[in-house]
Structure formats: C-alpha cells, structure tokens
Amino acid sequence: ECTEAYKSRDGKVEKTGRSDNASMSLRVFVGQKTASLTASNFEASALLDLIDKSVAIAKEAPKDPNAGLVKPECFADDLDTDLELYDSQNVDAENLLKSTLEMEQALLAVEGVEQSAAIGASAGDSTMALKTSKGFAGIVRRSGFSRTCMAIAADKSGKTTDYHSSTRPFFDDLEA
C-alpha cells in the first residue's frame, strides 16, 4: 500500500506525507469459528507465530453458521473481470499539490468565507492477493483519491466552520 498526501493553508504547502506499507492478513477457519490477524513482519518465524495465534484465537471465537470456504465448483471462471477499482493514470505529487491549491482558491472565492482551515488531497493504491486452501487464487488492485476542505466563514450570526470531502477510486470522479 502506498499513499501520498498534501495539505495547504493560506496558499502555501502546510504538510506533506507519504506512506509505504506492506502487510499480510491471515484468516483461519476452525470448523465454523474464524479469526483474522494482520502482520507486517514477513520472516518465517513471525509467519509461523501468526498462524499459531490465528488458530488459537479462532478456537475461542463463537461459532458463525455462515463461516466457511467457498466450494471449488463455485469459484469464478473468469478472474480477468475488471471490477473498476483501479485508476491507472499517474496522479503525481505535482497534480495533488495543484489540486490542493486550486481547491483553496475556489473556497476563498465563496462569499462569507474568511479563511481556509484545512485543504487536502491524497492518492493511494493497494494490491491484495487472495489465496485459499481450497485452491482459489486472485489479485485485486485498488486506487483511492480524496479531496477535503474546511472553511471558516462569518455572517451576521457569527463565525462557523464547515467542511466537504470527496473520496473515489478514480481521480477524475472526485468532486471539485
């Protein structure tokens, strides 16, 4: 998973950030009991520990009558189906920063808005590999983009703050 974010205030970059993370989740079934754990340590001993902990927790979990693995005859035949979760366009740091500054200018042009309190834009993507002990395997890639703005406004009744945010898997679908 990789995420990049920018925040601006008063027409200047206030904060930047980037996060690169790798983790894995393990879901185990013990009869109709289940547990899910996540780890970021990929060393063999840590993975064995993850398995042991997952099984121990699943044994203590309440039964779920709907828990279980899908039978192989129910697997999807065509794993090339596009779920429309990933935007392949490259939204680089320059575009995110430009988006942030443009939002702030538009916000400050609204009558009654005195100043921006927080303006931000972020982009990220993640890849998830799925595999079961019954033979299913697949990969899902997802992107996510967001824009957020908060304003301080005044009218005859006093000052107030309000915000708006938009989050979408495709950058061009974000609300302006």
N, C-alpha and C positions, 0 to 999 in steps of 0.2 A: 504494500500500500504506500502511495506517495501523495502528499498533499502540499500545496503551496498557497500561501495567503498573504494579502496585503491590506493594510488599514491606513486611512488618511484622515487628516483633520486640518482645517484651515489651508487647504490646497497643498499640503506637504505630506510626504510619507511619514506616518507615525510609527508603524510597526510592520515588520516583515517576518515571515516564518516559513519553514519547510520541514516536513516530517517524512522520513522514510522508515517504514516498519515492515518487518517480516514476522509472521506468526502462523501457528497452525492450531486448529481446533480438532479435538477428537470427541466423537460421540459414540458411546458404547451402549449396547443393549444387553441386559441380563434378564432373560425372559421378557416380561412386559415392563421392566424397570429400566430407566435410562438416565444417563448423566453426560454432560458436556463440559470439557475443560479446554482451556487455551494456554499455549506456551510459546515462548519466543526463543527458547534455548533448543537448538537442533542437535545437540550432542547425543550420542547413543544412550548414555546412562540417563540423561534427562528425559528422553523419549520413553524409555522403559519405566521410569518413575511416573510419567504422565499416564501411561497405560494402567499401571497398578492403582494409582489414585482414582482414575476414572472408573475402574471396575469396582473398587471398594465403595465409592460414592453411589454408583448405580445400585449396588446390593442393598443400600439403606434407603433408596428412594421409594416413594409409593408406587404401586402398580398403576400403569396407564393402559387402559384397554385398547387404545388406538396406537400404541407404540409398536414399532416393528419395521423390518426392512421390506422393501418392495420386492415382490417375486420377480425373478428374471424375465418371465414371459410378459411382464407389464412394463419393461424398460422401453424408453423411446427408441424408435427405429432410426430416426434422423436427428443426430446431435448437432448438425450444422445449421439448425434453425436459428435465425437471428432474433434474439429477444429484445433488440433495440435498447440495450442498456449502456452501450459504449459509444462515445463520440471520438472518432479518430482524428479530428482536427487538433492541431497543436496550438493550445492556448498558452502561450509563453508568459513569462513574468512581465514583459513589457505590455502585453494586452491586458493582463489582470490589473496592473497599475493604472493604465489608461482608463479602463472601465471604472475603477475606483474614483479617479479624479473627475471623470465625466459625471458620475452619479452625484458627487458632491456639488459640482457646479449647477446641475439641474435642481438639486434640493434647495440650494441657496437662492435660486431664482423664484421659488414659490413665495407668494405674498404672505407675510407674517413670520416666516422662518428667520430667526435671528442668527443661528449658527448650527453647524453640524456637530453632533455629539459623537458619532461613530459611523464611519463608512468603511465597508469592507467587501472584498471579492476573494473567492478561493476556487481552486481547481484541484481535483484529485482523481486518482483511479486505483482500482484494486483488481486483483485476479484471484479467483478462488477455484481450486482444483477439488473435485469431489470424487471419492472412491469408496465403494462398499465391499464388504467381504463376500457379497453375493455376485460380484462381477461388474457392477456399474462403475463407469468412469466418465468424467466430463469436466470441462473447464468453462467458467463463466467470467467474463471481464466486464467491469462496470466503471463508468466515469461519473463524477459528480461535480457540479458547479454551483456556486451560490453568490448572491449579492445581498448585502444588508446595509440599511441606512437608518440612522436615528437623528432626529432633528429636535432642536429646542425652538419653540415658537411662542409668540406672545400675541394676545388680543386684549380687548378691554377687560376681560375677566381674569387676566393674569398669564403667567407662563405655564407651559406644558411641554412634555416630551412625548414623542410617538415614534414608532419605527415600522419598517416594512422589510421583509426579506423574501427572497425567491430562491428555491433550490430545484435544480433539474439535472437529468442525466446528460442533456445536450446543451452546450453553451448558448447556441443561438435561440434556444427556447426560454432562456431566462427573461423575466420581466425587466424592463429598462428602469 
